Amino acid sequence: MKTFVKQILFMMLGIGFIANVQAQTSQKSGNLKIVEDYVHFHGAPSKGKILMVASSPAISKQTGWPIGFWAAELTHPLHVFQEAGYEVELVSTEGGKLEMDSYSNPLDASGYSAHDVITLGYMQLPWFNKMLENTKSIKEVNAADYVGIFLVGGQGPMYTYRNNPTLEKLFVSFYEKGKPSTAVCHSTTLLLDAKKSNGELLVKGKTWTGFADAEEDFADQAVGQKIQPYRIETEARKIQGTTFKVAAPFSSYAIADGNLITGQQQNSGAAAARLMVQQLSK
């Protein structure tokens, strides 16, 4: 096994040398384009552990639906983190079994997320399903054990993340230690209230994003009723001294302002995760 790992390392060194030569050639010719990204190989040591937080199951007071986390906001970043060489531990607001928002499940009869082959792939893996069956609570984790934090969105966070002092304190503890601190989609509701240890809102002086009002309009129209109890963009724009930005509805859009990283919605999770990896790689 050791010999095999050495062979792989030598191969990687050789590939790196070739890429460097090609890059030098590119500078001379001006018409050669190269893309090179690190992909963690089997058996290589972990680069560290990232804490992912998802909403425990809840019931929407608006619709009466059972709600939880949005699958792609867990699986797409998870794929990015694993390819980059990081372990992931998934915890939840209350601990225990987690449930996907039905529309985010690729096997749901609605077909809304039938295209999500990344989630579908993870759903075939016993360890992934076991992970969803029994999570620790956020009250049981020690921030010092992780290199960064990623808040998974979905419909649940609008009820389980807002006014959650335990989660606010946990997220701020990562942020104030200079660790990449990420929230995507409806999980950015936490940032409407989260305060640093000096009492200032964490988003003061920051540029960030989250689920857009235009996207809420689309979702409401699709189901024929108001889904959320409030809107993140509407509330964020009431905050003085911060800049909330959104891109075209449902485009992949993520912002890093220092070590605060945010993604607009479910299609932005991988982009936000890549920004985390970039920071961790420095």
PASEBA-1860 file (N, C-alpha, C; in nm, 3 decimals):
! residues 282
1> MKTFVKQI> 0.084/-0.121/0.000/0.000/0.000/0.000/0.087/0.126/0.000 ~ 0.195/0.124/0.084/0.285/0.239/0.090/0.350/0.264/-0.046 ~ 0.388/0.153/-0.114/0.450/0.167/-0.246/0.352/0.230/-0.343 ~ 0.226/0.186/-0.336/0.123/0.241/-0.426/0.106/0.391/-0.402 ~ 0.100/0.432/-0.275/0.084/0.574/-0.243/0.203/0.655/-0.294 ~ 0.323/0.600/-0.280/0.443/0.669/-0.330/0.434/0.687/-0.482 ~ 0.387/0.582/-0.551/0.374/0.590/-0.696/0.276/0.701/-0.736 ~ 0.167/0.709/-0.662/0.068/0.813/-0.689/0.128/0.952/-0.667
9> LFMMLGIG> 0.203/0.966/-0.559/0.265/1.095/-0.528/0.363/1.136/-0.637 ~ 0.443/1.040/-0.685/0.536/1.070/-0.793/0.462/1.109/-0.920 ~ 0.351/1.039/-0.946/0.269/1.073/-1.063/0.217/1.216/-1.052 ~ 0.171/1.252/-0.930/0.118/1.387/-0.909/0.226/1.493/-0.929 ~ 0.346/1.461/-0.879/0.457/1.554/-0.896/0.488/1.571/-1.044 ~ 0.484/1.458/-1.118/0.512/1.464/-1.261/0.407/1.544/-1.335 ~ 0.280/1.524/-1.299/0.172/1.599/-1.361/0.188/1.747/-1.332 ~ 0.225/1.778/-1.207/0.246/1.917/-1.169/0.357/1.981/-1.251
17> FIANVQAQ> 0.465/1.904/-1.277/0.576/1.956/-1.357/0.529/1.983/-1.499 ~ 0.453/1.888/-1.557/0.404/1.905/-1.694/0.313/2.026/-1.703 ~ 0.223/2.041/-1.604/0.131/2.155/-1.604/0.207/2.285/-1.597 ~ 0.317/2.286/-1.518/0.397/2.407/-1.505/0.463/2.442/-1.639 ~ 0.514/2.340/-1.707/0.575/2.362/-1.838/0.471/2.413/-1.936 ~ 0.351/2.354/-1.934/0.245/2.396/-2.024/0.203/2.540/-1.995 ~ 0.198/2.574/-1.864/0.160/2.710/-1.826/0.261/2.809/-1.880 ~ 0.392/2.772/-1.875/0.495/2.860/-1.928/0.478/2.875/-2.080
25> TSQKSGNL> 0.443/2.763/-2.145/0.418/2.767/-2.289/0.300/2.858/-2.320 ~ 0.197/2.849/-2.234/0.078/2.931/-2.252/0.113/3.080/-2.251 ~ 0.202/3.118/-2.162/0.240/3.259/-2.153/0.309/3.305/-2.282 ~ 0.378/3.212/-2.349/0.449/3.248/-2.471/0.356/3.251/-2.592 ~ 0.269/3.146/-2.602/0.187/3.135/-2.722/0.058/3.217/-2.712 ~ 0.004/3.227/-2.590/-0.116/3.306/-2.568/-0.244/3.238/-2.613 ~ -0.237/3.113/-2.663/-0.359/3.047/-2.709/-0.381/2.911/-2.646 ~ -0.301/2.879/-2.545/-0.315/2.751/-2.477/-0.385/2.773/-2.343
33> KIVEDYVH> -0.490/2.698/-2.318/-0.565/2.711/-2.193/-0.560/2.580/-2.116 ~ -0.533/2.592/-1.987/-0.519/2.474/-1.902/-0.604/2.493/-1.777 ~ -0.674/2.388/-1.738/-0.747/2.388/-1.612/-0.689/2.276/-1.525 ~ -0.648/2.313/-1.405/-0.592/2.213/-1.314/-0.648/2.238/-1.174 ~ -0.712/2.136/-1.119/-0.766/2.143/-0.983/-0.723/2.018/-0.908 ~ -0.693/2.036/-0.781/-0.657/1.922/-0.697/-0.780/1.834/-0.674 ~ -0.764/1.703/-0.687/-0.867/1.608/-0.650/-0.805/1.507/-0.555 ~ -0.863/1.492/-0.437/-0.809/1.406/-0.333/-0.814/1.260/-0.377
41> FHGAPSKG> -0.702/1.191/-0.368/-0.698/1.052/-0.409/-0.721/0.959/-0.292 ~ -0.768/0.840/-0.321/-0.802/0.743/-0.217/-0.682/0.711/-0.130 ~ -0.702/0.719/0.000/-0.595/0.687/0.094/-0.512/0.805/0.138 ~ -0.531/0.920/0.074/-0.454/1.039/0.115/-0.508/1.091/0.249 ~ -0.422/1.148/0.331/-0.466/1.197/0.462/-0.563/1.314/0.449 ~ -0.654/1.324/0.545/-0.752/1.432/0.546/-0.684/1.566/0.569 ~ -0.738/1.670/0.508/-0.687/1.805/0.527/-0.751/1.874/0.647 ~ -0.852/1.812/0.705/-0.923/1.872/0.817/-1.070/1.838/0.809
49> KILMVASS> -1.144/1.881/0.910/-1.286/1.846/0.918/-1.371/1.973/0.912 ~ -1.472/1.969/0.827/-1.567/2.080/0.813/-1.698/2.042/0.879 ~ -1.755/2.135/0.954/-1.882/2.114/1.021/-1.995/2.163/0.931 ~ -2.085/2.072/0.895/-2.205/2.111/0.820/-2.325/2.100/0.914 ~ -2.410/2.202/0.911/-2.527/2.208/0.999/-2.653/2.208/0.913 ~ -2.747/2.121/0.946/-2.875/2.116/0.876/-2.989/2.134/0.975 ~ -3.103/2.172/0.923/-3.221/2.189/1.007/-3.281/2.054/1.044 ~ -3.319/2.042/1.169/-3.400/1.928/1.209/-3.539/1.942/1.150
57> PAISKQTG> -3.614/1.834/1.139/-3.749/1.842/1.081/-3.839/1.937/1.160 ~ -3.925/2.005/1.087/-4.020/2.098/1.149/-4.148/2.097/1.065 ~ -4.244/2.176/1.109/-4.368/2.192/1.034/-4.383/2.340/1.001 ~ -4.408/2.370/0.873/-4.427/2.508/0.831/-4.558/2.562/0.886 ~ -4.550/2.677/0.952/-4.671/2.741/1.003/-4.748/2.809/0.891 ~ -4.683/2.829/0.776/-4.749/2.891/0.661/-4.831/2.789/0.582 ~ -4.769/2.675/0.556/-4.830/2.577/0.466/-4.881/2.452/0.538 ~ -4.829/2.426/0.657/-4.863/2.302/0.726/-4.782/2.184/0.679
65> WPIGFWAA> -4.687/2.208/0.587/-4.606/2.100/0.532/-4.496/2.059/0.630 ~ -4.456/1.931/0.628/-4.333/1.891/0.697/-4.215/1.949/0.620 ~ -4.121/2.010/0.689/-4.007/2.074/0.624/-3.877/2.032/0.692 ~ -3.767/2.051/0.619/-3.637/2.013/0.674/-3.526/2.085/0.601 ~ -3.431/2.008/0.542/-3.318/2.069/0.470/-3.335/2.044/0.321 ~ -3.268/2.130/0.241/-3.272/2.113/0.095/-3.155/2.025/0.055 ~ -3.184/1.912/-0.009/-3.084/1.808/-0.033/-2.959/1.858/-0.104 ~ -2.977/1.934/-0.214/-2.861/1.978/-0.293/-2.768/2.069/-0.214
73> ELTHPLHV> -2.823/2.137/-0.114/-2.740/2.228/-0.034/-2.652/2.153/0.066 ~ -2.681/2.024/0.081/-2.592/1.937/0.157/-2.500/1.860/0.062 ~ -2.557/1.796/-0.038/-2.480/1.702/-0.120/-2.381/1.770/-0.214 ~ -2.419/1.881/-0.274/-2.327/1.946/-0.369/-2.204/2.003/-0.298 ~ -2.220/2.074/-0.186/-2.101/2.117/-0.111/-2.022/1.998/-0.056 ~ -2.093/1.895/-0.009/-2.026/1.775/0.041/-1.934/1.716/-0.065 ~ -1.981/1.711/-0.188/-1.900/1.659/-0.299/-1.776/1.744/-0.320 ~ -1.791/1.876/-0.315/-1.678/1.968/-0.329/-1.577/1.945/-0.217
81> FQEAGYEV> -1.626/1.936/-0.095/-1.536/1.919/0.020/-1.460/1.786/0.013 ~ -1.529/1.680/-0.023/-1.464/1.550/-0.028/-1.360/1.544/-0.140 ~ -1.392/1.602/-0.254/-1.293/1.603/-0.364/-1.171/1.685/-0.327 ~ -1.190/1.787/-0.241/-1.078/1.872/-0.201/-0.999/1.814/-0.084 ~ -1.047/1.702/-0.028/-0.970/1.634/0.076/-1.013/1.661/0.218 ~ -1.134/1.713/0.236/-1.182/1.744/0.371/-1.287/1.643/0.417 ~ -1.279/1.607/0.544/-1.385/1.529/0.605/-1.501/1.622/0.637 ~ -1.618/1.565/0.651/-1.736/1.643/0.687/-1.809/1.573/0.801
89> ELVSTEGG> -1.851/1.651/0.898/-1.941/1.599/1.001/-2.071/1.677/0.993 ~ -2.181/1.606/0.985/-2.312/1.669/0.975/-2.381/1.666/1.111 ~ -2.425/1.782/1.157/-2.501/1.793/1.280/-2.630/1.868/1.249 ~ -2.718/1.878/1.347/-2.845/1.944/1.322/-2.887/2.028/1.442 ~ -2.991/2.104/1.425/-3.034/2.197/1.530/-3.081/2.124/1.656 ~ -3.142/2.007/1.639/-3.192/1.934/1.756/-3.131/1.795/1.771 ~ -3.056/1.750/1.671/-3.004/1.614/1.673/-3.107/1.515/1.622 ~ -3.063/1.391/1.599/-3.155/1.287/1.555/-3.166/1.277/1.404
97> KLEMDSYS> -3.278/1.222/1.358/-3.300/1.194/1.216/-3.334/1.322/1.140 ~ -3.279/1.331/1.017/-3.306/1.446/0.931/-3.397/1.406/0.815 ~ -3.469/1.504/0.763/-3.558/1.481/0.649/-3.533/1.587/0.542 ~ -3.526/1.542/0.417/-3.513/1.635/0.304/-3.647/1.705/0.280 ~ -3.641/1.832/0.239/-3.760/1.893/0.182/-3.804/1.808/0.064 ~ -3.932/1.778/0.056/-3.978/1.682/-0.045/-3.941/1.723/-0.187 ~ -3.952/1.851/-0.219/-3.922/1.896/-0.354/-3.773/1.883/-0.388 ~ -3.689/1.867/-0.287/-3.545/1.854/-0.312/-3.501/1.710/-0.331
105> NPLDASGY> -3.590/1.617/-0.304/-3.558/1.475/-0.318/-3.572/1.435/-0.466 ~ -3.466/1.385/-0.527/-3.472/1.349/-0.669/-3.578/1.244/-0.701 ~ -3.621/1.168/-0.600/-3.720/1.063/-0.622/-3.862/1.109/-0.594 ~ -3.880/1.236/-0.555/-4.012/1.287/-0.526/-4.101/1.285/-0.651 ~ -4.228/1.257/-0.631/-4.322/1.245/-0.743/-4.334/1.374/-0.823 ~ -4.303/1.488/-0.761/-4.313/1.616/-0.831/-4.213/1.626/-0.946 ~ -4.101/1.554/-0.935/-3.996/1.561/-1.036/-3.916/1.688/-1.033 ~ -3.939/1.773/-0.932/-3.875/1.905/-0.927/-3.722/1.893/-0.925
113> SAHDVITL> -3.669/1.795/-0.854/-3.523/1.779/-0.844/-3.474/1.650/-0.909 ~ -3.550/1.600/-1.004/-3.513/1.474/-1.069/-3.379/1.482/-1.141 ~ -3.336/1.605/-1.175/-3.209/1.625/-1.245/-3.089/1.617/-1.150 ~ -3.113/1.614/-1.020/-3.005/1.624/-0.922/-2.936/1.489/-0.903 ~ -2.848/1.456/-0.997/-2.782/1.326/-0.993/-2.679/1.316/-0.881 ~ -2.629/1.429/-0.833/-2.533/1.424/-0.721/-2.603/1.374/-0.595 ~ -2.719/1.433/-0.565/-2.795/1.385/-0.450/-2.838/1.240/-0.469 ~ -2.883/1.207/-0.590/-2.926/1.071/-0.619/-2.812/0.972/-0.596
121> GYMQLPWF> -2.692/1.012/-0.635/-2.576/0.926/-0.614/-2.548/0.903/-0.467 ~ -2.550/1.009/-0.388/-2.526/0.995/-0.244/-2.632/0.907/-0.178 ~ -2.754/0.916/-0.228/-2.863/0.839/-0.168/-2.845/0.688/-0.185 ~ -2.753/0.647/-0.273/-2.725/0.504/-0.293/-2.621/0.453/-0.193 ~ -2.561/0.543/-0.117/-2.451/0.506/-0.028/-2.500/0.483/0.113 ~ -2.477/0.366/0.170/-2.524/0.335/0.306/-2.475/0.435/0.411 ~ -2.348/0.479/0.401/-2.296/0.570/0.503/-2.367/0.704/0.500 ~ -2.410/0.749/0.381/-2.480/0.876/0.370/-2.617/0.867/0.437
129> NKMLENTK> -2.690/0.761/0.409/-2.822/0.743/0.470/-2.812/0.723/0.621 ~ -2.706/0.656/0.665/-2.684/0.639/0.808/-2.655/0.773/0.874 ~ -2.582/0.860/0.803/-2.551/0.993/0.855/-2.678/1.073/0.879 ~ -2.775/1.060/0.789/-2.902/1.133/0.803/-2.989/1.074/0.913 ~ -2.968/0.948/0.945/-3.053/0.880/1.043/-3.028/0.926/1.186 ~ -2.905/0.968/1.213/-2.874/1.001/1.353/-2.763/1.106/1.359 ~ -2.803/1.232/1.376/-2.706/1.342/1.385/-2.692/1.390/1.529 ~ -2.576/1.445/1.559/-2.558/1.512/1.688/-2.626/1.648/1.684
137> SIKEVNAA> -2.658/1.701/1.799/-2.711/1.836/1.809/-2.598/1.937/1.805 ~ -2.628/2.058/1.761/-2.528/2.165/1.762/-2.476/2.193/1.902 ~ -2.552/2.155/2.003/-2.510/2.177/2.142/-2.396/2.085/2.183 ~ -2.372/1.980/2.104/-2.272/1.880/2.139/-2.138/1.900/2.070 ~ -2.124/2.002/1.985/-2.001/2.016/1.907/-1.907/2.119/1.968 ~ -1.779/2.098/1.939/-1.673/2.189/1.983/-1.612/2.253/1.858 ~ -1.628/2.382/1.844/-1.581/2.451/1.724/-1.433/2.431/1.697 ~ -1.356/2.406/1.800/-1.212/2.389/1.785/-1.176/2.265/1.704
145> DYVGIFLV> -1.269/2.173/1.690/-1.243/2.048/1.619/-1.254/2.061/1.467 ~ -1.296/2.178/1.418/-1.327/2.195/1.277/-1.254/2.314/1.216 ~ -1.232/2.306/1.085/-1.161/2.414/1.015/-1.256/2.516/0.954 ~ -1.385/2.483/0.950/-1.483/2.575/0.894/-1.623/2.525/0.920 ~ -1.722/2.613/0.896/-1.862/2.577/0.918/-1.943/2.612/0.794 ~ -2.041/2.526/0.762/-2.127/2.546/0.645/-2.270/2.520/0.689 ~ -2.356/2.621/0.677/-2.496/2.607/0.713/-2.578/2.568/0.590 ~ -2.640/2.451/0.596/-2.726/2.402/0.489/-2.861/2.473/0.500
153> GGQGPMYT> -2.917/2.511/0.386/-3.046/2.579/0.387/-3.162/2.483/0.368 ~ -3.271/2.537/0.317/-3.394/2.461/0.302/-3.508/2.540/0.363 ~ -3.624/2.479/0.374/-3.737/2.550/0.432/-3.732/2.551/0.585 ~ -3.672/2.449/0.643/-3.664/2.440/0.788/-3.594/2.556/0.857 ~ -3.480/2.604/0.804/-3.405/2.710/0.871/-3.486/2.837/0.901 ~ -3.590/2.864/0.822/-3.670/2.984/0.849/-3.735/2.977/0.986 ~ -3.749/2.856/1.040/-3.806/2.838/1.173/-3.703/2.792/1.276 ~ -3.605/2.713/1.231/-3.512/2.652/1.327/-3.380/2.728/1.344
161> YRNNPTLE> -3.346/2.817/1.248/-3.222/2.894/1.259/-3.248/3.034/1.315 ~ -3.361/3.093/1.278/-3.392/3.229/1.324/-3.419/3.226/1.473 ~ -3.363/3.324/1.544/-3.379/3.334/1.689/-3.329/3.208/1.760 ~ -3.218/3.154/1.709/-3.156/3.037/1.768/-3.020/3.080/1.825 ~ -3.016/3.121/1.951/-2.891/3.174/2.009/-2.776/3.074/2.009 ~ -2.807/2.945/2.021/-2.700/2.843/2.021/-2.631/2.839/1.886 ~ -2.709/2.841/1.779/-2.651/2.837/1.645/-2.581/2.968/1.613 ~ -2.638/3.080/1.655/-2.574/3.209/1.632/-2.437/3.212/1.699
169> KLFVSFYE> -2.431/3.168/1.824/-2.304/3.168/1.899/-2.202/3.076/1.833 ~ -2.247/2.960/1.786/-2.157/2.865/1.720/-2.100/2.925/1.593 ~ -2.187/2.982/1.509/-2.143/3.039/1.382/-2.046/3.155/1.406 ~ -2.078/3.241/1.499/-1.992/3.357/1.529/-1.857/3.311/1.584 ~ -1.857/3.201/1.659/-1.729/3.153/1.714/-1.634/3.113/1.602 ~ -1.685/3.053/1.496/-1.602/3.021/1.379/-1.555/3.150/1.312 ~ -1.648/3.241/1.291/-1.617/3.365/1.221/-1.508/3.444/1.294 ~ -1.521/3.456/1.425/-1.426/3.537/1.501/-1.289/3.469/1.516
177> KGKPSTAV> -1.282/3.341/1.488/-1.153/3.272/1.486/-1.088/3.279/1.347 ~ -1.154/3.348/1.253/-1.100/3.362/1.119/-1.121/3.242/1.030 ~ -1.207/3.148/1.072/-1.234/3.028/0.993/-1.344/3.058/0.891 ~ -1.338/2.997/0.772/-1.444/3.018/0.673/-1.580/2.984/0.733 ~ -1.673/3.079/0.724/-1.805/3.065/0.787/-1.910/3.091/0.680 ~ -1.982/2.986/0.643/-2.065/2.990/0.523/-2.212/2.961/0.552 ~ -2.299/3.037/0.485/-2.443/3.014/0.491/-2.499/3.028/0.350 ~ -2.590/2.941/0.313/-2.649/2.948/0.179/-2.801/2.945/0.187
185> CHSTTLLL> -2.862/3.008/0.087/-3.006/3.006/0.069/-3.078/3.055/0.194 ~ -3.178/2.983/0.244/-3.256/3.029/0.359/-3.178/3.018/0.491 ~ -3.063/2.952/0.490/-2.983/2.949/0.613/-2.925/3.087/0.645 ~ -2.923/3.176/0.544/-2.872/3.311/0.569/-2.965/3.392/0.657 ~ -3.082/3.336/0.690/-3.170/3.402/0.788/-3.098/3.424/0.920 ~ -3.001/3.336/0.951/-2.925/3.351/1.076/-2.854/3.486/1.082 ~ -2.812/3.536/0.965/-2.733/3.659/0.960/-2.817/3.784/0.981 ~ -2.947/3.770/0.984/-3.032/3.886/1.011/-3.018/3.932/1.156
193> DAKKSNGE> -2.977/3.839/1.244/-2.970/3.869/1.387/-2.835/3.841/1.453 ~ -2.753/3.755/1.392/-2.629/3.711/1.457/-2.537/3.829/1.489 ~ -2.491/3.834/1.613/-2.404/3.943/1.658/-2.268/3.890/1.700 ~ -2.166/3.970/1.674/-2.031/3.938/1.718/-2.021/3.961/1.869 ~ -1.909/3.922/1.927/-1.893/3.933/2.071/-1.894/4.078/2.120 ~ -1.870/4.174/2.028/-1.874/4.316/2.067/-2.015/4.375/2.056 ~ -2.112/4.290/2.020/-2.250/4.335/2.013/-2.294/4.385/1.877 ~ -2.201/4.399/1.782/-2.236/4.443/1.647/-2.289/4.326/1.565
201> LLVKGKTW> -2.381/4.357/1.475/-2.425/4.254/1.381/-2.306/4.202/1.302 ~ -2.301/4.072/1.281/-2.190/4.013/1.206/-2.183/4.071/1.065 ~ -2.298/4.105/1.006/-2.299/4.153/0.867/-2.270/4.303/0.854 ~ -2.246/4.371/0.966/-2.216/4.513/0.956/-2.089/4.534/0.874 ~ -2.099/4.617/0.770/-1.984/4.645/0.683/-1.956/4.534/0.583 ~ -2.043/4.433/0.578/-2.022/4.319/0.488/-2.114/4.323/0.367 ~ -2.068/4.257/0.261/-2.152/4.233/0.144/-2.187/4.085/0.143 ~ -2.315/4.055/0.129/-2.358/3.916/0.138/-2.483/3.892/0.054
209> TGFADAEE> -2.525/3.766/0.046/-2.640/3.730/-0.035/-2.724/3.626/0.038 ~ -2.837/3.593/-0.021/-2.928/3.493/0.034/-3.046/3.480/-0.060 ~ -3.145/3.403/-0.019/-3.260/3.378/-0.107/-3.329/3.509/-0.143 ~ -3.348/3.529/-0.273/-3.397/3.658/-0.325/-3.549/3.665/-0.324 ~ -3.600/3.787/-0.316/-3.744/3.807/-0.322/-3.802/3.755/-0.453 ~ -3.729/3.774/-0.564/-3.777/3.725/-0.694/-3.791/3.574/-0.693 ~ -3.703/3.507/-0.620/-3.711/3.361/-0.610/-3.828/3.318/-0.521 ~ -3.855/3.398/-0.418/-3.973/3.371/-0.335/-4.100/3.388/-0.418
217> DFADQAVG> -4.102/3.491/-0.504/-4.218/3.511/-0.592/-4.241/3.388/-0.679 ~ -4.133/3.338/-0.737/-4.142/3.220/-0.824/-4.197/3.101/-0.747 ~ -4.143/3.077/-0.628/-4.186/2.962/-0.548/-4.333/2.975/-0.507 ~ -4.373/3.094/-0.465/-4.512/3.116/-0.425/-4.608/3.091/-0.541 ~ -4.571/3.142/-0.657/-4.656/3.125/-0.775/-4.664/2.978/-0.817 ~ -4.552/2.906/-0.799/-4.548/2.766/-0.841/-4.643/2.679/-0.759 ~ -4.656/2.711/-0.630/-4.744/2.629/-0.544/-4.878/2.694/-0.517 ~ -4.893/2.819/-0.558/-5.021/2.887/-0.545/-5.051/2.943/-0.408
225> QKIQPYRI> -4.947/2.966/-0.327/-4.967/3.028/-0.196/-4.834/3.081/-0.142 ~ -4.843/3.165/-0.041/-4.723/3.217/0.024/-4.659/3.105/0.105 ~ -4.529/3.083/0.081/-4.461/2.971/0.147/-4.392/3.014/0.276 ~ -4.320/3.126/0.272/-4.237/3.165/0.386/-4.304/3.270/0.474 ~ -4.274/3.269/0.604/-4.334/3.366/0.696/-4.277/3.507/0.679 ~ -4.161/3.519/0.619/-4.097/3.647/0.590/-3.996/3.622/0.481 ~ -3.940/3.730/0.428/-3.844/3.717/0.318/-3.708/3.771/0.360 ~ -3.604/3.693/0.331/-3.469/3.729/0.374/-3.423/3.859/0.308
233> ETEARKIQ> -3.441/3.871/0.177/-3.395/3.992/0.109/-3.466/4.116/0.164 ~ -3.596/4.107/0.181/-3.673/4.220/0.235/-3.620/4.262/0.372 ~ -3.596/4.163/0.459/-3.547/4.193/0.594/-3.404/4.244/0.592 ~ -3.321/4.187/0.505/-3.181/4.228/0.498/-3.167/4.373/0.453 ~ -3.252/4.416/0.363/-3.243/4.553/0.311/-3.288/4.657/0.414 ~ -3.344/4.613/0.524/-3.381/4.705/0.632/-3.262/4.734/0.724 ~ -3.157/4.652/0.713/-3.041/4.665/0.802/-2.949/4.775/0.753 ~ -2.916/4.867/0.840/-2.825/4.975/0.805/-2.680/4.927/0.810
241> GTTFKVAA> -2.598/4.979/0.720/-2.454/4.951/0.725/-2.413/4.816/0.672 ~ -2.497/4.755/0.590/-2.461/4.629/0.526/-2.510/4.632/0.382 ~ -2.451/4.547/0.297/-2.487/4.543/0.155/-2.534/4.404/0.119 ~ -2.662/4.392/0.081/-2.719/4.265/0.041/-2.736/4.265/-0.110 ~ -2.678/4.166/-0.178/-2.680/4.162/-0.324/-2.739/4.029/-0.372 ~ -2.809/4.035/-0.484/-2.859/3.911/-0.546/-2.830/3.916/-0.696 ~ -2.822/3.799/-0.755/-2.802/3.787/-0.899/-2.932/3.741/-0.963 ~ -2.928/3.704/-1.089/-3.046/3.656/-1.160/-3.105/3.536/-1.084
249> PFSSYAIA> -3.237/3.525/-1.079/-3.299/3.415/-1.004/-3.244/3.278/-1.040 ~ -3.210/3.204/-0.936/-3.165/3.065/-0.945/-3.035/3.046/-1.021 ~ -2.956/3.152/-1.036/-2.821/3.136/-1.091/-2.727/3.098/-0.977 ~ -2.615/3.040/-1.011/-2.514/3.008/-0.910/-2.443/3.137/-0.872 ~ -2.457/3.177/-0.746/-2.406/3.308/-0.704/-2.360/3.299/-0.559 ~ -2.233/3.326/-0.536/-2.177/3.320/-0.402/-2.081/3.435/-0.381 ~ -2.073/3.482/-0.258/-1.990/3.597/-0.223/-1.903/3.562/-0.103 ~ -1.775/3.595/-0.112/-1.686/3.587/0.004/-1.644/3.728/0.040
257> DGNLITGQ> -1.679/3.772/0.157/-1.635/3.901/0.210/-1.556/3.870/0.335 ~ -1.424/3.866/0.319/-1.342/3.813/0.428/-1.375/3.666/0.443 ~ -1.386/3.619/0.567/-1.417/3.477/0.588/-1.567/3.451/0.604 ~ -1.651/3.554/0.577/-1.795/3.532/0.568/-1.829/3.499/0.422 ~ -1.885/3.380/0.402/-1.919/3.333/0.267/-2.068/3.304/0.263 ~ -2.135/3.354/0.159/-2.278/3.331/0.146/-2.312/3.290/0.003 ~ -2.418/3.210/-0.010/-2.467/3.166/-0.141/-2.614/3.199/-0.154 ~ -2.658/3.233/-0.274/-2.793/3.286/-0.292/-2.903/3.182/-0.270
265> QQNSGAAA> -2.890/3.064/-0.331/-2.993/2.961/-0.314/-2.933/2.823/-0.343 ~ -3.022/2.725/-0.367/-2.979/2.585/-0.377/-2.879/2.559/-0.488 ~ -2.876/2.644/-0.591/-2.780/2.625/-0.700/-2.645/2.690/-0.670 ~ -2.631/2.747/-0.553/-2.509/2.820/-0.517/-2.425/2.748/-0.413 ~ -2.470/2.633/-0.367/-2.398/2.562/-0.261/-2.258/2.520/-0.300 ~ -2.243/2.466/-0.420/-2.111/2.423/-0.465/-2.017/2.542/-0.481 ~ -2.068/2.653/-0.534/-1.985/2.773/-0.551/-1.939/2.825/-0.416 ~ -2.028/2.826/-0.318/-1.990/2.871/-0.184/-1.887/2.776/-0.123
273> ARLMVQQL> -1.905/2.647/-0.146/-1.810/2.548/-0.093/-1.672/2.567/-0.156 ~ -1.668/2.598/-0.285/-1.538/2.620/-0.350/-1.468/2.744/-0.293 ~ -1.545/2.846/-0.258/-1.484/2.964/-0.195/-1.426/2.927/-0.059 ~ -1.494/2.837/0.013/-1.439/2.787/0.139/-1.307/2.715/0.118 ~ -1.306/2.627/0.020/-1.185/2.547/-0.008/-1.070/2.638/-0.047 ~ -1.099/2.741/-0.126/-0.994/2.837/-0.164/-0.933/2.903/-0.041 ~ -1.017/2.942/0.054/-0.966/3.005/0.175/-0.886/2.907/0.259 ~ -0.935/2.785/0.270/-0.866/2.684/0.350/-0.734/2.642/0.287
281> SK> -0.722/2.659/0.156/-0.600/2.617/0.086/-0.488/2.718/0.097 ~ -0.519/2.838/0.142/-0.415/2.941/0.151/-0.319/2.911/0.263
END
